[in-house]
Amino acid sequence: MIVSAKDPVIQTLLRQAGVNSRKHKTIVSVSTRVTCGGTYWSEGSRSSYILVKNGRPVDIPSTGAPPFNGNRAETVLELDADTYAVSVGTFCGKPATPTVYMHPAMAQQLNLEV
């Protein structure tokens, strides 16, 4: 679902994650888990993820594998009603539209129609 970045709920979620985006829209995805992919540079694009629990950013465990290693494993984040993740980064050399991943219970709690 694409929502306006001026929505007060979305602004609060992005601010808690420490994201300062000038984009006009934000993507909201409802799921119970997030696979962190695309975290290495590839043709001018890269993603980074921020996990927020109880309104505070927390460290995401890293696989630590280099980008050209065949044993690379992607990190999977489990979400609950108090935890959400934000994906930000660069797409083709320009700032990417932020994506907020949240648990269905959190979306219902925040009255977001999905």
LINSUL-V301811 format. One record per backbone hydrogen bond with DSSP energy under -1.0 kcal/mol. CO is the residue of the C=O (numbers start at 1). NH is the residue of the N-H. Records with the same first field share a line. If there is no record, write none. Layout:
CO: NH, NH
This chain:
1: 28
3: 26
4: 7
7: 11
8: 12
9: 13
10: 14
11: 15
12: 16
13: 17
14: 19
15: 18
24: 5
26: 3
27: 100
29: 102
32: 79
34: 77
35: 37
38: 47
42: 45
44: 93
45: 42
46: 90
48: 88
50: 86
51: 58
52: 84
53: 56
56: 53
66: 69
69: 72
75: 36
77: 34
80: 83
82: 54
84: 52
85: 101
86: 50
87: 99
88: 48
89: 96
90: 46
91: 94
94: 91
98: 27
99: 87
100: 29
101: 85
102: 31
103: 107
104: 108
105: 109
106: 110
107: 112
108: 111
